[in-house]
Amino acid sequence: MSDLAKSLKVVLADTFKMYMLTHKYHLNVEGGDFYQYHKLFESIYDELWTSVDAIAEHIRALDEYVPFSFGRFDELSSVEDDVKIPTASVMMERLLSTNDIVLASLKAAVEQAKLANDEGVINFLGSRLEAHTKHGWFIRATTKKSRE
């Protein structure tokens, strides 16, 4: 298996686990800012869900099989699950740190795509980096307390 395929499998696992976490938060958020958080989580998990298939297709294009089980995702990803339902503010902190994990796996995959001289994957991963940079911005802007 190529290093590029391995790195894309990590991207897939991280993305799917972030999707699950975000969807769980969407379903369970409470508090005074419920609607704002509920809608933000929905916009993020919708975007993540649509990306899962595209990531998997890039893995298949490399003639590799797609890992698609909770067990394999747990093996491949460093994204942790929340057993208990946290407060909305903790959800946002957790989601931001999870997004940082996904950004790191995307950057590692870009490096592998560059080594493989695969322009198509480089371009695709660039769009994923852009999406996660935007997710981070939305999360930080939503939780910011004051101007610095």
N, CA, C and O atoms as a GROMACS GRO file, in nm:
protein
  592
    1MET      N    1   0.084  -0.117   0.000
    1MET     CA    2   0.000   0.000   0.000
    1MET      C    3   0.089   0.124   0.000
    1MET      O    4   0.189   0.129   0.071
    2SER      N    5   0.052   0.222  -0.079
    2SER     CA    6   0.132   0.344  -0.088
    2SER      C    7   0.113   0.431   0.036
    2SER      O    8   0.013   0.421   0.107
    3ASP      N    9   0.212   0.516   0.060
    3ASP     CA   10   0.202   0.610   0.172
    3ASP      C   11   0.087   0.709   0.150
    3ASP      O   12   0.024   0.754   0.246
    4LEU      N   13   0.062   0.742   0.024
    4LEU     CA   14  -0.050   0.831  -0.006
    4LEU      C   15  -0.183   0.766   0.032
    4LEU      O   16  -0.267   0.829   0.096
    5ALA      N   17  -0.202   0.641  -0.004
    5ALA     CA   18  -0.326   0.571   0.033
    5ALA      C   19  -0.340   0.561   0.184
    5ALA      O   20  -0.449   0.580   0.238
    6LYS      N   21  -0.229   0.532   0.253
    6LYS     CA   22  -0.235   0.525   0.400
    6LYS      C   23  -0.277   0.659   0.458
    6LYS      O   24  -0.360   0.664   0.549
    7SER      N   25  -0.221   0.766   0.406
    7SER     CA   26  -0.255   0.898   0.461
    7SER      C   27  -0.400   0.936   0.429
    7SER      O   28  -0.466   1.001   0.510
    8LEU      N   29  -0.449   0.897   0.313
    8LEU     CA   30  -0.589   0.925   0.280
    8LEU      C   31  -0.684   0.845   0.369
    8LEU      O   32  -0.793   0.892   0.401
    9LYS      N   33  -0.644   0.726   0.409
    9LYS     CA   34  -0.726   0.647   0.500
    9LYS      C   35  -0.736   0.715   0.638
    9LYS      O   36  -0.840   0.710   0.702
   10VAL      N   37  -0.627   0.776   0.681
   10VAL     CA   38  -0.631   0.852   0.806
   10VAL      C   39  -0.723   0.973   0.792
   10VAL      O   40  -0.802   1.003   0.881
   11VAL      N   41  -0.711   1.044   0.679
   11VAL     CA   42  -0.800   1.158   0.653
   11VAL      C   43  -0.946   1.114   0.657
   11VAL      O   44  -1.029   1.182   0.717
   12LEU      N   45  -0.976   1.001   0.595
   12LEU     CA   46  -1.113   0.950   0.596
   12LEU      C   47  -1.159   0.921   0.738
   12LEU      O   48  -1.269   0.961   0.778
   13ALA      N   49  -1.077   0.851   0.815
   13ALA     CA   50  -1.115   0.816   0.953
   13ALA      C   51  -1.134   0.941   1.038
   13ALA      O   52  -1.231   0.951   1.112
   14ASP      N   53  -1.042   1.036   1.027
   14ASP     CA   54  -1.053   1.160   1.105
   14ASP      C   55  -1.179   1.237   1.065
   14ASP      O   56  -1.251   1.289   1.150
   15THR      N   57  -1.205   1.244   0.936
   15THR     CA   58  -1.322   1.317   0.887
   15THR      C   59  -1.451   1.252   0.934
   15THR      O   60  -1.542   1.321   0.978
   16PHE      N   61  -1.458   1.120   0.924
   16PHE     CA   62  -1.580   1.051   0.965
   16PHE      C   63  -1.602   1.066   1.115
   16PHE      O   64  -1.715   1.087   1.159
   17LYS      N   65  -1.496   1.055   1.193
   17LYS     CA   66  -1.512   1.069   1.337
   17LYS      C   67  -1.551   1.212   1.374
   17LYS      O   68  -1.628   1.232   1.469
   18MET      N   69  -1.499   1.312   1.301
   18MET     CA   70  -1.543   1.449   1.325
   18MET      C   71  -1.689   1.466   1.286
   18MET      O   72  -1.765   1.535   1.354
   19TYR      N   73  -1.730   1.402   1.176
   19TYR     CA   74  -1.870   1.405   1.136
   19TYR      C   75  -1.959   1.350   1.249
   19TYR      O   76  -2.057   1.414   1.287
   20MET      N   77  -1.924   1.233   1.302
   20MET     CA   78  -2.004   1.171   1.407
   20MET      C   79  -2.011   1.261   1.531
   20MET      O   80  -2.118   1.278   1.590
   21LEU      N   81  -1.897   1.316   1.570
   21LEU     CA   82  -1.892   1.403   1.687
   21LEU      C   83  -1.980   1.526   1.667
   21LEU      O   84  -2.056   1.565   1.756
   22THR      N   85  -1.968   1.588   1.550
   22THR     CA   86  -2.045   1.709   1.520
   22THR      C   87  -2.194   1.679   1.515
   22THR      O   88  -2.275   1.758   1.565
   23HIS      N   89  -2.231   1.568   1.456
   23HIS     CA   90  -2.373   1.531   1.449
   23HIS      C   91  -2.428   1.502   1.589
   23HIS      O   92  -2.541   1.539   1.620
   24LYS      N   93  -2.347   1.437   1.672
   24LYS     CA   94  -2.389   1.412   1.810
   24LYS      C   95  -2.411   1.544   1.884
   24LYS      O   96  -2.509   1.559   1.958
   25TYR      N   97  -2.321   1.638   1.865
   25TYR     CA   98  -2.337   1.768   1.930
   25TYR      C   99  -2.462   1.840   1.879
   25TYR      O  100  -2.536   1.900   1.957
   26HIS      N  101  -2.487   1.833   1.750
   26HIS     CA  102  -2.606   1.893   1.691
   26HIS      C  103  -2.732   1.839   1.758
   26HIS      O  104  -2.825   1.914   1.788
   27LEU      N  105  -2.735   1.710   1.782
   27LEU     CA  106  -2.854   1.646   1.840
   27LEU      C  107  -2.870   1.672   1.989
   27LEU      O  108  -2.981   1.664   2.042
   28ASN      N  109  -2.760   1.704   2.058
   28ASN     CA  110  -2.764   1.709   2.204
   28ASN      C  111  -2.732   1.845   2.265
   28ASN      O  112  -2.734   1.857   2.388
   29VAL      N  113  -2.704   1.946   2.186
   29VAL     CA  114  -2.670   2.077   2.242
   29VAL      C  115  -2.792   2.136   2.313
   29VAL      O  116  -2.906   2.117   2.271
   30GLU      N  117  -2.764   2.209   2.421
   30GLU     CA  118  -2.868   2.276   2.499
   30GLU      C  119  -2.818   2.412   2.542
   30GLU      O  120  -2.699   2.441   2.533
   31GLY      N  121  -2.909   2.494   2.589
   31GLY     CA  122  -2.870   2.621   2.648
   31GLY      C  123  -2.926   2.740   2.572
   31GLY      O  124  -2.999   2.726   2.474
   32GLY      N  125  -2.889   2.858   2.621
   32GLY     CA  126  -2.940   2.983   2.566
   32GLY      C  127  -2.906   3.006   2.420
   32GLY      O  128  -2.982   3.070   2.348
   33ASP      N  129  -2.794   2.955   2.377
   33ASP     CA  130  -2.752   2.970   2.237
   33ASP      C  131  -2.781   2.844   2.156
   33ASP      O  132  -2.716   2.818   2.055
   34PHE      N  133  -2.877   2.766   2.201
   34PHE     CA  134  -2.908   2.638   2.137
   34PHE      C  135  -2.919   2.649   1.984
   34PHE      O  136  -2.851   2.577   1.911
   35TYR      N  137  -3.004   2.741   1.938
   35TYR     CA  138  -3.032   2.746   1.794
   35TYR      C  139  -2.906   2.780   1.714
   35TYR      O  140  -2.881   2.720   1.609
   36GLN      N  141  -2.829   2.874   1.762
   36GLN     CA  142  -2.705   2.912   1.693
   36GLN      C  143  -2.611   2.792   1.682
   36GLN      O  144  -2.558   2.765   1.574
   37TYR      N  145  -2.589   2.722   1.791
   37TYR     CA  146  -2.501   2.605   1.789
   37TYR      C  147  -2.559   2.493   1.705
   37TYR      O  148  -2.488   2.429   1.627
   38HIS      N  149  -2.688   2.469   1.722
   38HIS     CA  150  -2.756   2.363   1.648
   38HIS      C  151  -2.738   2.382   1.498
   38HIS      O  152  -2.707   2.287   1.426
   39LYS      N  153  -2.757   2.504   1.449
   39LYS     CA  154  -2.742   2.534   1.307
   39LYS      C  155  -2.596   2.526   1.262
   39LYS      O  156  -2.567   2.477   1.153
   40LEU      N  157  -2.505   2.575   1.343
   40LEU     CA  158  -2.363   2.568   1.309
   40LEU      C  159  -2.318   2.423   1.297
   40LEU      O  160  -2.253   2.384   1.200
   41PHE      N  161  -2.354   2.342   1.396
   41PHE     CA  162  -2.317   2.200   1.392
   41PHE      C  163  -2.375   2.134   1.267
   41PHE      O  164  -2.308   2.053   1.202
   42GLU      N  165  -2.498   2.168   1.233
   42GLU     CA  166  -2.560   2.109   1.115
   42GLU      C  167  -2.485   2.147   0.987
   42GLU      O  168  -2.462   2.062   0.902
   43SER      N  169  -2.447   2.272   0.974
   43SER     CA  170  -2.376   2.313   0.853
   43SER      C  171  -2.241   2.242   0.842
   43SER      O  172  -2.198   2.206   0.733
   44ILE      N  173  -2.175   2.221   0.956
   44ILE     CA  174  -2.045   2.153   0.954
   44ILE      C  175  -2.064   2.005   0.923
   44ILE      O  176  -1.994   1.950   0.838
   45TYR      N  177  -2.157   1.937   0.991
   45TYR     CA  178  -2.170   1.793   0.965
   45TYR      C  179  -2.221   1.766   0.826
   45TYR      O  180  -2.185   1.664   0.767
   46ASP      N  181  -2.305   1.854   0.770
   46ASP     CA  182  -2.348   1.835   0.630
   46ASP      C  183  -2.229   1.840   0.535
   46ASP      O  184  -2.218   1.758   0.444
   47GLU      N  185  -2.141   1.936   0.556
   47GLU     CA  186  -2.024   1.950   0.470
   47GLU      C  187  -1.932   1.829   0.486
   47GLU      O  188  -1.879   1.777   0.387
   48LEU      N  189  -1.912   1.784   0.608
   48LEU     CA  190  -1.827   1.668   0.633
   48LEU      C  191  -1.884   1.543   0.568
   48LEU      O  192  -1.811   1.465   0.508
   49TRP      N  193  -2.015   1.525   0.580
   49TRP     CA  194  -2.077   1.405   0.525
   49TRP      C  195  -2.055   1.397   0.374
   49TRP      O  196  -2.024   1.289   0.321
   50THR      N  197  -2.070   1.508   0.304
   50THR     CA  198  -2.052   1.505   0.159
   50THR      C  199  -1.906   1.478   0.122
   50THR      O  200  -1.879   1.427   0.013
   51SER      N  201  -1.814   1.512   0.210
   51SER     CA  202  -1.672   1.491   0.178
   51SER      C  203  -1.629   1.345   0.196
   51SER      O  204  -1.532   1.302   0.133
   52VAL      N  205  -1.699   1.270   0.278
   52VAL     CA  206  -1.660   1.132   0.308
   52VAL      C  207  -1.654   1.048   0.180
   52VAL      O  208  -1.557   0.975   0.159
   53ASP      N  209  -1.755   1.059   0.096
   53ASP     CA  210  -1.758   0.981  -0.027
   53ASP      C  211  -1.644   1.020  -0.120
   53ASP      O  212  -1.581   0.934  -0.182
   54ALA      N  213  -1.616   1.148  -0.131
   54ALA     CA  214  -1.509   1.194  -0.219
   54ALA      C  215  -1.372   1.145  -0.171
   54ALA      O  216  -1.287   1.107  -0.252
   55ILE      N  217  -1.351   1.145  -0.041
   55ILE     CA  218  -1.225   1.094   0.013
   55ILE      C  219  -1.213   0.945  -0.019
   55ILE      O  220  -1.108   0.898  -0.064
   56ALA      N  221  -1.321   0.872   0.004
   56ALA     CA  222  -1.321   0.728  -0.023
   56ALA      C  223  -1.294   0.699  -0.171
   56ALA      O  224  -1.223   0.604  -0.204
   57GLU      N  225  -1.351   0.779  -0.259
   57GLU     CA  226  -1.328   0.759  -0.402
   57GLU      C  227  -1.182   0.782  -0.440
   57GLU      O  228  -1.130   0.715  -0.529
   58HIS      N  229  -1.117   0.876  -0.375
   58HIS     CA  230  -0.975   0.897  -0.401
   58HIS      C  231  -0.892   0.777  -0.355
   58HIS      O  232  -0.791   0.743  -0.418
   59ILE      N  233  -0.934   0.714  -0.247
   59ILE     CA  234  -0.865   0.592  -0.201
   59ILE      C  235  -0.885   0.481  -0.304
   59ILE      O  236  -0.790   0.411  -0.338
   60ARG      N  237  -1.007   0.464  -0.352
   60ARG     CA  238  -1.035   0.360  -0.452
   60ARG      C  239  -0.960   0.388  -0.582
   60ARG      O  240  -0.918   0.294  -0.650
   61ALA      N  241  -0.945   0.514  -0.618
   61ALA     CA  242  -0.872   0.548  -0.741
   61ALA      C  243  -0.726   0.506  -0.732
   61ALA      O  244  -0.660   0.488  -0.834
   62LEU      N  245  -0.676   0.490  -0.610
   62LEU     CA  246  -0.540   0.440  -0.589
   62LEU      C  247  -0.538   0.287  -0.583
   62LEU      O  248  -0.436   0.227  -0.549
   63ASP      N  249  -0.650   0.225  -0.616
   63ASP     CA  250  -0.666   0.080  -0.617
   63ASP      C  251  -0.651   0.018  -0.478
   63ASP      O  252  -0.599  -0.092  -0.462
   64GLU      N  253  -0.696   0.091  -0.379
   64GLU     CA  254  -0.697   0.044  -0.241
   64GLU      C  255  -0.841   0.030  -0.195
   64GLU      O  256  -0.930   0.099  -0.246
   65TYR      N  257  -0.864  -0.058  -0.099
   65TYR     CA  258  -0.996  -0.071  -0.040
   65TYR      C  259  -1.015   0.034   0.068
   65TYR      O  260  -0.920   0.078   0.133
   66VAL      N  261  -1.140   0.072   0.086
   66VAL     CA  262  -1.174   0.178   0.180
   66VAL      C  263  -1.206   0.117   0.316
   66VAL      O  264  -1.295   0.032   0.326
   67PRO      N  265  -1.134   0.159   0.420
   67PRO     CA  266  -1.171   0.112   0.554
   67PRO      C  267  -1.300   0.182   0.596
   67PRO      O  268  -1.308   0.305   0.593
   68PHE      N  269  -1.400   0.106   0.633
   68PHE     CA  270  -1.526   0.172   0.667
   68PHE      C  271  -1.596   0.094   0.777
   68PHE      O  272  -1.703   0.036   0.758
   69SER      N  273  -1.533   0.094   0.893
   69SER     CA  274  -1.596   0.037   1.011
   69SER      C  275  -1.550   0.121   1.130
   69SER      O  276  -1.446   0.185   1.126
   70PHE      N  277  -1.629   0.118   1.235
   70PHE     CA  278  -1.592   0.194   1.354
   70PHE      C  279  -1.459   0.148   1.410
   70PHE      O  280  -1.378   0.228   1.456
   71GLY      N  281  -1.436   0.017   1.407
   71GLY     CA  282  -1.310  -0.037   1.458
   71GLY      C  283  -1.190   0.015   1.380
   71GLY      O  284  -1.091   0.057   1.439
   72ARG      N  285  -1.199   0.012   1.246
   72ARG     CA  286  -1.087   0.061   1.165
   72ARG      C  287  -1.069   0.211   1.183
   72ARG      O  288  -0.956   0.260   1.190
   73PHE      N  289  -1.179   0.285   1.191
   73PHE     CA  290  -1.167   0.429   1.212
   73PHE      C  291  -1.100   0.457   1.346
   73PHE      O  292  -1.018   0.549   1.355
   74ASP      N  293  -1.132   0.381   1.448
   74ASP     CA  294  -1.066   0.398   1.577
   74ASP      C  295  -0.916   0.369   1.568
   74ASP      O  296  -0.836   0.438   1.631
   75GLU      N  297  -0.879   0.268   1.490
   75GLU     CA  298  -0.738   0.235   1.472
   75GLU      C  299  -0.662   0.344   1.398
   75GLU      O  300  -0.548   0.375   1.431
   76LEU      N  301  -0.726   0.403   1.299
   76LEU     CA  302  -0.659   0.499   1.211
   76LEU      C  303  -0.659   0.642   1.263
   76LEU      O  304  -0.571   0.720   1.228
   77SER      N  305  -0.756   0.677   1.345
   77SER     CA  306  -0.777   0.816   1.384
   77SER      C  307  -0.733   0.842   1.527
   77SER      O  308  -0.739   0.754   1.613
   78SER      N  309  -0.690   0.965   1.552
   78SER     CA  310  -0.659   1.006   1.689
   78SER      C  311  -0.772   1.092   1.747
   78SER      O  312  -0.758   1.146   1.857
   79VAL      N  313  -0.883   1.104   1.674
   79VAL     CA  314  -0.999   1.177   1.724
   79VAL      C  315  -1.067   1.090   1.831
   79VAL      O  316  -1.100   0.974   1.807
   80GLU      N  317  -1.086   1.148   1.948
   80GLU     CA  318  -1.149   1.078   2.060
   80GLU      C  319  -1.299   1.106   2.062
   80GLU      O  320  -1.344   1.213   2.021
   81ASP      N  321  -1.374   1.011   2.109
   81ASP     CA  322  -1.518   1.027   2.124
   81ASP      C  323  -1.548   1.079   2.265
   81ASP      O  324  -1.473   1.053   2.359
   82ASP      N  325  -1.658   1.152   2.277
   82ASP     CA  326  -1.707   1.193   2.409
   82ASP      C  327  -1.807   1.090   2.456
   82ASP      O  328  -1.905   1.061   2.386
   83VAL      N  329  -1.784   1.033   2.573
   83VAL     CA  330  -1.878   0.935   2.627
   83VAL      C  331  -1.998   1.007   2.686
   83VAL      O  332  -2.112   0.966   2.667
   84LYS      N  333  -1.972   1.116   2.757
   84LYS     CA  334  -2.078   1.196   2.816
   84LYS      C  335  -2.108   1.315   2.724
   84LYS      O  336  -2.027   1.349   2.638
   85ILE      N  337  -2.222   1.375   2.744
   85ILE     CA  338  -2.260   1.492   2.665
   85ILE      C  339  -2.211   1.617   2.738
   85ILE      O  340  -2.257   1.647   2.848
   86PRO      N  341  -2.117   1.689   2.676
   86PRO     CA  342  -2.062   1.809   2.742
   86PRO      C  343  -2.153   1.931   2.723
   86PRO      O  344  -2.252   1.926   2.650
   87THR      N  345  -2.118   2.038   2.790
   87THR     CA  346  -2.189   2.165   2.771
   87THR      C  347  -2.158   2.219   2.632
   87THR      O  348  -2.065   2.173   2.565
   88ALA      N  349  -2.236   2.316   2.589
   88ALA     CA  350  -2.217   2.374   2.456
   88ALA      C  351  -2.077   2.433   2.440
   88ALA      O  352  -2.014   2.417   2.336
   89SER      N  353  -2.028   2.502   2.542
   89SER     CA  354  -1.895   2.563   2.530
   89SER      C  355  -1.786   2.456   2.520
   89SER      O  356  -1.688   2.474   2.447
   90VAL      N  357  -1.800   2.347   2.593
   90VAL     CA  358  -1.703   2.238   2.583
   90VAL      C  359  -1.715   2.169   2.447
   90VAL      O  360  -1.615   2.127   2.389
   91MET      N  361  -1.838   2.157   2.396
   91MET     CA  362  -1.856   2.102   2.261
   91MET      C  363  -1.775   2.183   2.160
   91MET      O  364  -1.708   2.127   2.074
   92MET      N  365  -1.782   2.314   2.171
   92MET     CA  366  -1.712   2.400   2.076
   92MET      C  367  -1.560   2.385   2.090
   92MET      O  368  -1.489   2.378   1.989
   93GLU      N  369  -1.510   2.380   2.212
   93GLU     CA  370  -1.367   2.359   2.233
   93GLU      C  371  -1.323   2.225   2.174
   93GLU      O  372  -1.220   2.216   2.108
   94ARG      N  373  -1.402   2.123   2.200
   94ARG     CA  374  -1.371   1.989   2.151
   94ARG      C  375  -1.375   1.983   1.999
   94ARG      O  376  -1.290   1.919   1.936
   95LEU      N  377  -1.473   2.050   1.942
   95LEU     CA  378  -1.484   2.050   1.796
   95LEU      C  379  -1.368   2.125   1.732
   95LEU      O  380  -1.319   2.085   1.626
   96LEU      N  381  -1.324   2.232   1.793
   96LEU     CA  382  -1.210   2.306   1.740
   96LEU      C  383  -1.083   2.220   1.745
   96LEU      O  384  -1.006   2.219   1.649
   97SER      N  385  -1.061   2.150   1.856
   97SER     CA  386  -0.941   2.065   1.864
   97SER      C  387  -0.952   1.946   1.768
   97SER      O  388  -0.850   1.902   1.713
   98THR      N  389  -1.072   1.895   1.746
   98THR     CA  390  -1.091   1.788   1.649
   98THR      C  391  -1.064   1.839   1.508
   98THR      O  392  -1.001   1.770   1.428
   99ASN      N  393  -1.110   1.958   1.478
   99ASN     CA  394  -1.083   2.017   1.348
   99ASN      C  395  -0.932   2.033   1.326
   99ASN      O  396  -0.883   2.013   1.215
  100ASP      N  397  -0.859   2.068   1.430
  100ASP     CA  398  -0.713   2.079   1.420
  100ASP      C  399  -0.649   1.943   1.388
  100ASP      O  400  -0.551   1.937   1.313
  101ILE      N  401  -0.703   1.836   1.443
  101ILE     CA  402  -0.653   1.702   1.413
  101ILE      C  403  -0.674   1.670   1.265
  101ILE      O  404  -0.586   1.618   1.198
  102VAL      N  405  -0.792   1.703   1.215
  102VAL     CA  406  -0.822   1.678   1.074
  102VAL      C  407  -0.730   1.762   0.986
  102VAL      O  408  -0.679   1.713   0.885
  103LEU      N  409  -0.710   1.888   1.022
  103LEU     CA  410  -0.619   1.973   0.945
  103LEU      C  411  -0.479   1.911   0.939
  103LEU      O  412  -0.414   1.914   0.834
  104ALA      N  413  -0.432   1.858   1.050
  104ALA     CA  414  -0.299   1.796   1.053
  104ALA      C  415  -0.292   1.674   0.963
  104ALA      O  416  -0.194   1.656   0.891
  105SER      N  417  -0.396   1.590   0.965
  105SER     CA  418  -0.393   1.472   0.878
  105SER      C  419  -0.404   1.512   0.731
  105SER      O  420  -0.345   1.448   0.645
  106LEU      N  421  -0.478   1.617   0.702
  106LEU     CA  422  -0.486   1.667   0.565
  106LEU      C  423  -0.350   1.718   0.517
  106LEU      O  424  -0.309   1.691   0.404
  107LYS      N  425  -0.282   1.792   0.602
  107LYS     CA  426  -0.149   1.844   0.564
  107LYS      C  427  -0.050   1.731   0.541
  107LYS      O  428   0.033   1.738   0.450
  108ALA      N  429  -0.058   1.628   0.622
  108ALA     CA  430   0.030   1.512   0.603
  108ALA      C  431  -0.002   1.442   0.471
  108ALA      O  432   0.089   1.398   0.401
  109ALA      N  433  -0.129   1.433   0.438
  109ALA     CA  434  -0.169   1.371   0.311
  109ALA      C  435  -0.125   1.454   0.192
  109ALA      O  436  -0.087   1.400   0.089
  110VAL      N  437  -0.130   1.587   0.205
  110VAL     CA  438  -0.081   1.674   0.097
  110VAL      C  439   0.066   1.646   0.071
  110VAL      O  440   0.108   1.639  -0.045
  111GLU      N  441   0.144   1.630   0.176
  111GLU     CA  442   0.287   1.601   0.159
  111GLU      C  443   0.307   1.469   0.085
  111GLU      O  444   0.396   1.458   0.000
  112GLN      N  445   0.226   1.369   0.118
  112GLN     CA  446   0.236   1.240   0.049
  112GLN      C  447   0.193   1.252  -0.097
  112GLN      O  448   0.251   1.190  -0.185
  113ALA      N  449   0.091   1.333  -0.122
  113ALA     CA  450   0.046   1.354  -0.260
  113ALA      C  451   0.152   1.426  -0.342
  113ALA      O  452   0.171   1.398  -0.461
  114LYS      N  453   0.222   1.519  -0.279
  114LYS     CA  454   0.331   1.588  -0.348
  114LYS      C  455   0.443   1.490  -0.382
  114LYS      O  456   0.497   1.493  -0.492
  115LEU      N  457   0.477   1.404  -0.286
  115LEU     CA  458   0.581   1.304  -0.311
  115LEU      C  459   0.540   1.207  -0.423
  115LEU      O  460   0.624   1.160  -0.500
  116ALA      N  461   0.411   1.178  -0.432
  116ALA     CA  462   0.360   1.089  -0.536
  116ALA      C  463   0.335   1.163  -0.667
  116ALA      O  464   0.299   1.102  -0.768
  117ASN      N  465   0.353   1.296  -0.665
  117ASN     CA  466   0.331   1.380  -0.782
  117ASN      C  467   0.188   1.362  -0.836
  117ASN      O  468   0.167   1.352  -0.957
  118ASP      N  469   0.091   1.358  -0.745
  118ASP     CA  470  -0.049   1.338  -0.780
  118ASP      C  471  -0.124   1.471  -0.768
  118ASP      O  472  -0.177   1.504  -0.663
  119GLU      N  473  -0.126   1.546  -0.878
  119GLU     CA  474  -0.187   1.680  -0.878
  119GLU      C  475  -0.335   1.677  -0.844
  119GLU      O  476  -0.385   1.767  -0.777
  120GLY      N  477  -0.406   1.575  -0.891
  120GLY     CA  478  -0.549   1.566  -0.862
  120GLY      C  479  -0.576   1.554  -0.713
  120GLY      O  480  -0.665   1.621  -0.661
  121VAL      N  481  -0.501   1.470  -0.646
  121VAL     CA  482  -0.518   1.454  -0.501
  121VAL      C  483  -0.472   1.580  -0.428
  121VAL      O  484  -0.534   1.621  -0.330
  122ILE      N  485  -0.365   1.641  -0.476
  122ILE     CA  486  -0.319   1.766  -0.415
  122ILE      C  487  -0.429   1.871  -0.422
  122ILE      O  488  -0.457   1.938  -0.323
  123ASN      N  489  -0.492   1.886  -0.537
  123ASN     CA  490  -0.600   1.984  -0.553
  123ASN      C  491  -0.720   1.949  -0.465
  123ASN      O  492  -0.777   2.037  -0.400
  124PHE      N  493  -0.756   1.823  -0.462
  124PHE     CA  494  -0.868   1.780  -0.378
  124PHE      C  495  -0.841   1.810  -0.231
  124PHE      O  496  -0.926   1.865  -0.162
  125LEU      N  497  -0.722   1.773  -0.185
  125LEU     CA  498  -0.687   1.796  -0.045
  125LEU      C  499  -0.680   1.945  -0.014
  125LEU      O  500  -0.710   1.987   0.098
  126GLY      N  501  -0.640   2.024  -0.112
  126GLY     CA  502  -0.641   2.170  -0.093
  126GLY      C  503  -0.781   2.221  -0.065
  126GLY      O  504  -0.800   2.310   0.018
  127SER      N  505  -0.880   2.166  -0.134
  127SER     CA  506  -1.018   2.208  -0.109
  127SER      C  507  -1.064   2.162   0.029
  127SER      O  508  -1.143   2.231   0.094
  128ARG      N  509  -1.017   2.045   0.074
  128ARG     CA  510  -1.051   1.998   0.208
  128ARG      C  511  -0.986   2.087   0.314
  128ARG      O  512  -1.047   2.120   0.415
  129LEU      N  513  -0.860   2.126   0.290
  129LEU     CA  514  -0.793   2.218   0.383
  129LEU      C  515  -0.870   2.349   0.393
  129LEU      O  516  -0.887   2.404   0.502
  130GLU      N  517  -0.916   2.398   0.280
  130GLU     CA  518  -0.994   2.522   0.278
  130GLU      C  519  -1.122   2.507   0.360
  130GLU      O  520  -1.158   2.597   0.436
  131ALA      N  521  -1.191   2.395   0.343
  131ALA     CA  522  -1.315   2.372   0.417
  131ALA      C  523  -1.290   2.367   0.568
  131ALA      O  524  -1.366   2.425   0.646
  132HIS      N  525  -1.182   2.299   0.608
  132HIS     CA  526  -1.155   2.288   0.752
  132HIS      C  527  -1.100   2.418   0.810
  132HIS      O  528  -1.121   2.446   0.928
  133THR      N  529  -1.032   2.495   0.731
  133THR     CA  530  -0.990   2.628   0.777
  133THR      C  531  -1.114   2.713   0.804
  133THR      O  532  -1.118   2.787   0.902
  134LYS      N  533  -1.212   2.703   0.717
  134LYS     CA  534  -1.338   2.776   0.736
  134LYS      C  535  -1.413   2.725   0.858
  134LYS      O  536  -1.468   2.805   0.934
  135HIS      N  537  -1.417   2.593   0.878
  135HIS     CA  538  -1.482   2.539   0.998
  135HIS      C  539  -1.417   2.597   1.124
  135HIS      O  540  -1.486   2.640   1.217
  136GLY      N  541  -1.285   2.598   1.126
  136GLY     CA  542  -1.214   2.654   1.241
  136GLY      C  543  -1.247   2.799   1.264
  136GLY      O  544  -1.268   2.842   1.378
  137TRP      N  545  -1.252   2.876   1.156
  137TRP     CA  546  -1.287   3.018   1.167
  137TRP      C  547  -1.427   3.034   1.225
  137TRP      O  548  -1.446   3.115   1.316
  138PHE      N  549  -1.526   2.958   1.176
  138PHE     CA  550  -1.662   2.969   1.226
  138PHE      C  551  -1.670   2.932   1.374
  138PHE      O  552  -1.738   2.999   1.451
  139ILE      N  553  -1.601   2.829   1.412
  139ILE     CA  554  -1.603   2.785   1.552
  139ILE      C  555  -1.539   2.891   1.642
  139ILE      O  556  -1.595   2.928   1.745
  140ARG      N  557  -1.422   2.940   1.602
  140ARG     CA  558  -1.354   3.044   1.682
  140ARG      C  559  -1.438   3.171   1.690
  140ARG      O  560  -1.449   3.231   1.796
  141ALA      N  561  -1.496   3.213   1.578
  141ALA     CA  562  -1.576   3.336   1.576
  141ALA      C  563  -1.701   3.322   1.661
  141ALA      O  564  -1.744   3.419   1.723
  142THR      N  565  -1.759   3.204   1.664
  142THR     CA  566  -1.880   3.179   1.742
  142THR      C  567  -1.851   3.184   1.892
  142THR      O  568  -1.936   3.228   1.970
  143THR      N  569  -1.733   3.140   1.932
  143THR     CA  570  -1.704   3.131   2.075
  143THR      C  571  -1.623   3.249   2.128
  143THR      O  572  -1.597   3.257   2.248
  144LYS      N  573  -1.584   3.340   2.040
  144LYS     CA  574  -1.502   3.452   2.084
  144LYS      C  575  -1.581   3.541   2.179
  144LYS      O  576  -1.696   3.577   2.152
  145LYS      N  577  -1.519   3.576   2.290
  145LYS     CA  578  -1.587   3.654   2.395
  145LYS      C  579  -1.578   3.804   2.372
  145LYS      O  580  -1.675   3.877   2.395
  146SER      N  581  -1.463   3.851   2.325
  146SER     CA  582  -1.445   3.995   2.304
  146SER      C  583  -1.337   4.019   2.201
  146SER      O  584  -1.263   3.927   2.165
  147ARG      N  585  -1.330   4.142   2.155
  147ARG     CA  586  -1.224   4.179   2.061
  147ARG      C  587  -1.093   4.196   2.136
  147ARG      O  588  -1.090   4.244   2.249
  148GLU      N  589  -0.986   4.155   2.071
  148GLU     CA  590  -0.855   4.168   2.134
  148GLU      C  591  -0.778   4.281   2.072
  148GLU      O  592  -0.665   4.309   2.112
   0.00000   0.00000   0.00000
